[in-house]
Amino acid sequence: MTKRICSVQSGTILVLVICLSLLQISCRMMTSTKVKPLHSYDNQVQALLAKMTLEEKIGQMIQLDQEFLKDPQDIATYFIGSILSGGGSDPKAGNSLKAWADMYDGYQKYALKTRLGIPILYGVDAVHGHNNVLNAVVFPHNIGMGCTRDPDLVRKVGRITAIEMRATGVQWTFAPCVTVPRDDRWGRTYEGFSEDPAIVDMLGEAAVQGFQGKDLFDPLSVAACAKHYIGDGGTRAQIVEGDAAQSSRRVRLDQGDTVIDEAGLRAIHLPPYITAVNAGVATIMPSFSSWNGLKCSASKRLLTEILKGELGFEGFLISDYRAIDQVHPDYKTAIGISINAGMDMGMIPSKYKEFFQNLKELVQEGVVPISRIDDAVTRILRVKCAMGLLDKDRSQLADRSLWDSFGSDEHRQVARQAVRESLVLLKNENKTLPLSKEAKRIHVAGNSADNIGVQCGGWTIDWQGKSGEVTTSGTTILGAIRNTVSADTRVTYSEDGTGADGADIVVVVVGEKPYAEGFGDSADLTLSSDEKAVFANAKKADIPTVVILLSGRPLIVPNMIVQSDAFVAAWLPGTEGQGVADVLFGDFKPRGKLSFSWARSADQHPINVGDEEYDPLFELGFGLSF
Ligand code: GLC
């Protein structure tokens, strides 16, 4: 009998295994369904292109920043193809959901009034949620998402971000940043998922799929933008002689020079772009930085031969912000070099009239062949066609029916899950964590504990982000702790770390002040003296001490790690601080794994897994649990 049952059991198990693997394959196929290839739209695109004048073609190749748009009639006059809101470029009527939707609709109506009525693509840096807009859900920055190793979650985050963007009409995000940061001293480290190309590859693909959905034609999909091509995270640190006030910025990496042979560039920095192209990414942004001394925005090898030729990229290249200006001291020459190298659309925030006139002359002078213009406009129109922008039956205005889901609790729960999974437990002596919800008294210390701005970091409401209440809704870590403990538990708080005496435990929250791009380049990667003082004050109480670090990269804080009983790297978790409390109190067991090596000291930088001499404080992949 037993034998028979066994044989029946083993047969059942076999069938189950087969079903499971079939389910897994179909799931993978579902998520890995590639969007319809952009060249499938070429008949419609070529028919439209044939009708276009040179001026209408050149207009499609221009993206201006609404911040510098004095007369919206220019959108029609110059046949503008795209508008962006750079960081902080908010509606004049304020930063609300309605103000954004009204602004978008207002500009779109000018484009629809033109002879051919080609709608604009509106682009923003929705890099961790629709982070420019008040009360949008702000997710963990990519460094935290990298520690989740969870592509399904990244896909979900991308999808929610797309929906919240579409509620304002905006259909294009300059994300995902698929940089592979190799030196943590770079101010954009937190925009990267990992120093490991394989992690970036996996999560970058998921982000593209989240943003673009299964079909760009879906009115809830947005165009993604893999950036910054290529090697933006591999630049060589330059020592900059700054004055004493700038001592912490003695090093400069942002927009620098990536000195590496082509084999090295392909091994470290190219894989995420291969995957993004294969996933059907609609746009790619060349980097401000250089490769062996040549600006990426000027490199025909990079933009045309490798990306469009070898990888078969069918979408279009959007320059970075005034990046074309950096190609040559003479603006007209710079435009010619960059467009001939393969740039398709210029991000021309304010000088769009000059760009328009210069490019028109370059074509008339034969410097830029009309074939190059036609290729660029074909690529731009492919994306617009694929997104339904050329579909006369579809409204091109903001979908206000999505307003109920904007910033909704449902979206916030996904952000909370992302926070939970992103936290990395680096130390937990004597089972300090999880905390008890019934503790008599918990003291919370540090301004960062009650500071949505520090929690969110850069690219939040403002380009550089800002410390303090950024008047966007969310839950601080202090608020989350208060939400979680029992009614009998006292939670006390001090900004400076004093007053912990007599408490059962003190939770010290310290962090970096928000920054973005080159403003975050830093040689010493330590906390400010104020933040260090908070910890020192809290330690005087001589009670168990938990440290929560809010930072855009691994920091050099050896004393804090040694002197704390538990230490959690929370990165830049965004608005949903409740996810931090879920881990602190054990409602969610920490499972985050470092996606960057954690250096022992600043002079170890750059330090990356795979280095010949690899001796970090914590290795890539490290992370404890309960
Ligand atoms: C910035 C950044 C880029 C961003 C663009 C538009 O300078 O380099 O990541 O997408 O400008 O804001």
Boltz pocket constraint, residues with backbone or C-beta under 6 A from the ligand:
constraints:
  - pocket:
      binder: B
      contacts: [[A, 85], [A, 86], [A, 87], [A, 125], [A, 174], [A, 227], [A, 320], [A, 321]]
      max_distance: 6.0
